[in-house]
């Protein structure tokens, strides 16, 4: 066992780590991925990746009722692996990123459904409309990353919504109405995460990128 791994092992084993408490986490945008997919004439369900612009969550593995989440997504980052199709998705026919460069999910409450599962009941803001959205969440683990020595928590999640509810009706029904979202998320312990996210969102330099 390497020295680094040995140190991390003892850190993980130590009661001083005290992971069982409400902590705020800043989303690690490297290890957080969002994909969106929809039917193409029922032949296939291709998906594309979206980049998380910023976000934070609060989590206590012993008390999910305290959980919160607030995530802002860069809609212009949509990538289905084809430049022409990416441009189409960024156009007014779909995400209209010139007018709505971000989407945002904010949780209202989290309902635990199993030992490691829950539903985050919240609101999705997309194309200027804000509608209810539920995320089905699986808690993967929390602990100290043996490479960075940072307290980390990770989740997987899924959600579905109808794009027509957000007035995105182009090419229906050939391109399916139901959009499936899959999320892999990691957060780094940061008690300033919430304040920093709000400060960034409200700063004059990013005001033009906030939700309409």
Steps between C-alpha positions, in 0.01 A plus 500: 500500500643838399556770762226716343249216508599407854441857619163508323406165655562626853314824418201301384512279807527789744184613685629856462393492137142543631325455168160442663387861523348753260783626281503718192676377188609681186438300184820364347440591135765252383326200653142624463337408170151558364366324192167556327342256255182472296355270239602534134203355307503217757809361329732603784531727801818702440634718778715807539703644783442831678751686716421610856576869528482510879315333783493386859314259722449438872501144626498299821494122442318458833231761431391540141232750600772767520613440141494783247635553150539789258658436160551729200560338161670657200252424220743619232730213598263240350704244308352211303826434319411680177574869441204567270253328731647680801437832325142395428441412864637839606269683259153641568351169384620338821704652787519859364828557683531858370208597723513225766866404550434304821255261657464459875372233739417591861373240746208577731512186712659156497295189576696193605376181331761242610828456682689675220224640281278807501296731281595867480182695430595828340464746215668512160536835326550458125422737213360751747244259647521351850323167555511218757762230448578194710846346512532134599825492696737224606763587760823327399737587786666775698851507637845645448639483146829310534663718232382848599435440874175694456171390649288388207144376451369337184159428352328363192161636392241482225203712397252532215304792362310595186676759288163621372423619854780752447368602157769298324279340236714499186501166313243332723434209498796392283734616774337372816319720746633324809854592596694274736765659719782299658733656753825389661597753767787549741522780754802630690449613857482880504296682764517814282357322196150644530615858556754478221241367255261782586775761477602371156141486377429858610828659392474766223747311283268199478165676517443452127535124547234458763162345439236712328 
